[in-house]
């Protein structure tokens, strides 16, 4: 799933490639992708993109009128194109969900695609980004100046939930997902199962520094890359997430996994849990 660093990089890419261009046509290819109907998609046509920004994991193209808001969900992506046909794409079983064409140069634009059978990519056309429910309930942005260590500590105070889940909760902190929460907790040498409310002042400071450092490093690695290069950059930059069975780059222990119904987390026992493997609830059920 694209998270804060990748969406930040996409916004930067579009700021350099889409801002200043006039939108010619917007073609929805799958009916389910469009989540709003007023203003209609056609309200974007003829307007010039004035800014490309981010709200958590939401991408925002402003036009001086309606905003085009995109949430890429788990398997969505934006693919910049320079040779698109003028004819509308035909609906089918492929990954294409929406196509946007600019007036010039002809054929320039981007496709929104989504792999797999579970379709969750979402597109909104709104006069105000706050009209998108997912944006309206976002917590603070972790890279904002106002997101201080004190502000972070206040967010954790009294939360009797595992720190991994708190970091992923978009209403608490905007933009962090499954991958970067694993990376943050590995950098902080903390178990993903620790309760947020039980963290000491020192532990809170360590997680805060790991959070800011991990996200900033990922943003810097992605800065200036073309949209098509961002997925590969994310994978190469991850130290534990998605690396079950590989050696930990810090201590050499084997990276382990806890599996859930539709996701999993990765961690290093030596670095994060005192050498003790965490209970894998899915495997425990299978062995009963």
N, C-alpha and C positions, 0 to 999 in steps of 0.2 A: 504494500500500500504506500503510495506517495505520502510523505509526512512533511513537516515544516520545512526542512532544508530543500527538498526537491520542489515543493510548491514555490518557495522563495526563489529558487533558481529559474523555474518556469516563468514566474512573474518578471524576473530580470530579463530573461530571453525575450519575452513578448514586449517589454518596454523598449527594447532595442530593435525589434522587428515588426511589431504591429502598431505601436503608437504612431499616429500621424497618417495612417492608412484609412481609406474609406471602405466601409463594409458594403459589398455588393449584394451578396445573397447568404442566407443561412438556411441550410437544408437539414431538418431532423430526419434521421433514417429509421430510428426506432421510436415508437410512440411513447414508451415508458420513460425515456430520458428527460423529457420536458416536464417540469414540476409546477410551472406557472403558465397562465394563459392571458393575463392582462398585466402589463402590456404584452402584445403578441411578439413572436420572434421577428416578424416583419418590421416592427418598430425600430429595429437595429439597422435595417438596410438604408443606405444613404448617409449614415452617420459616421463620423470619424472617431477612431479610438484615441482617447485623450490620456489614458493612464492604464497601467497594469499593476495591480497590487495584490496583496494576500490578506486573508482573515483566517488565522489558524491554517487549516488544510484547504480552505476555499480560495479559488482563484477568481479575481475580479477584474473584468475589462470594463472601464468606464468610457462613456461616449459623450459626456456633457448632457445626456438625457438618460435613457435606460442603461442599466448595468447588465452585462452578461456575467453571471456567476456560475462557476463550475466546481463541483466536488467530484474528484476522480474515484472516490471509493477505494475498494481493494485492488481492482484489476484494471482501472481506467488509465488512459494516457493521452497526452496531446502530441500529435505528430505534425510538425511544420512541413508544408508541401510547397513546391514551386512549379509543378506541372499538372495541376488539377484540371480535369475537363470542365467545360462550361455547363454541360448537361447535369441535371440533378442525379445523384446516385440512386440506384434502385434498392429498395428494402430487400433484405435477404437474411441468411443465417450467419453472415460474417461478423467481424468485430466492430465494424463501423457504426457509430451511434449518431454522429452529427458532423456536418461539414460546413465550414465558414469560408467564404471566398471574398477577397478584397478586389477592388476595381482595378488596381494596378500594382505591379505588372500583372497582366492576365495569367490566371492559373495559380496565383499566390494565395495561400490561406493555410488553414490547418484542419485536420481531422481529429475528432474525439473518438477514441476506440476503447473497447472493453472486452477483454478476453474472458473465456469461460461461459458457463450457463447461468450463473447467478448474477443478474444484472442489477447494479446499484448505483452506477454513474448517474449524477443528477445535474441538470441544467436549469437555471432560473433566469428570467428576465424581470427585473424589478427596478423601480425608481429609486429605491433606497436599499442598500445591502442589508440593513437591519430588518427588512421585511422577510428575509430568509430565516426560518426558525433556527436552523443550525448555527447561523452567525449570531443571532440575537442572544443565544444562551451560552456563547463562548466565554470562558474564563480569560484571564489576562494573558497577553502574549509573553512568552518567557524570554524573548530577546529585547523587549522594550526597556527603556531606561527606568521606568517606574517599577519594574519587576526586581526589587531588591531582595537581599537575603531576609530582611525583616518581613517583607510581603510574602515571601515563600513560606516562612515559618508560620505566619498567620493562617495561611491556607491549610497547612497540615494540622494545626492545633485542633484537637478533639476528634479527628477523623479516625475511627476504629475500622479502617480498611487497609488492606495490604498496599504497601508503597507502590508496587508495580501498577495496581489498578488506579491509584490516585493520580499517578503521572499520566496515565492514558485517558483519564476522565476529561473530556473536552470542556465541561462546565467548570472545571477546577483550573486547568491550564490548557491553553489552546495550542494545538499543533503536534503534540507528541503522540506517537502510536506505539505499536507493538515492538517494532525494531529498535527505535531509539530509546525506549524505556529500558530494554535489555542492555543497550550500550551504556546508558547513564548509570545504571545500577552496577554494572561490571566496573566501570571507572571509579565508582564510589566504594567498591568492595563491600556491597551490601546485599543481603538476601532479598529477593523479590517478595518474600512472604512476610517481611517485617511490617508491623502495623505502623502506619504513619504517625499516629498519636504518641507512640512510644519512643520516637527518635529523640535522642538528647540534643542539646543545643549544638554540640560539636558535630554530631552525625548529620543534623540538618544542614549545617554549614558545608559539610563534605558533599552531600547530595546536591546542594545548590551549585557549588563550584563545578561538580561533574556535569550537571545539567547544562549550565551555560557554556562550559568548555566544549562538551560533546556537540551541541547544536551549532556553536560558532565554527568549530572545525569543519563540520559537515557542510555548512553554508559556504565557507571559503573554498573547500575542495570543489564544490559545484559551480562556483561563480564563473561566468563566462563560457560555460559549456553549452553546446547546442542541445536542444531538447532531446534529441535521439541518443545522446551520450549519458544522460543523467542516471538512468537505471543501472548501467554498468558501473558507474562511479559509486553509487550507493552500495552496491554489493561488495566492491573491493574495499570500501572503507569500513565495513562492519567487522568488529573483532570477535563477537560471540554470537550475535543473532544469525540464525541460519547456518551455523557451523557445528552442529551436533556431531560428536565423534572426533573432531579435530583437536589438536593441542591448543591450550590457552596461550595466546601470544605473550602473556605476562609471566606465568609460572610453569607452563608446560603440562599441567593437568588436563585431563580429557573434558571437553565441554559437554555438558549434559543438557537434557531437555525435559520439560514437563508439558505433557500434551493435554489439550482440552478438546471439546467437540469440534470446534472450527478454528482453532489457533493453537499455538504452542509458544513457550518461552525457552530461552537458552541462558545458561549461566555456568560459571566455573565454581565447582565446590571448594577448591582451595582458596580462591580469592574472595568468595562471597558467603560461604556457609560453614566455615570452619572445617572443611573437608568432608562434610556429611551430605550425601545426596538428598535432594528434596523428594517427597512422595509424589509419584506420578499417578494421579487418580485414575486415569484411563487404563494404565497397565494394571493397577491394582484390581480394577473391576474384571479385567480379562482373565486374571489368574485365579479368581474365586471359583 
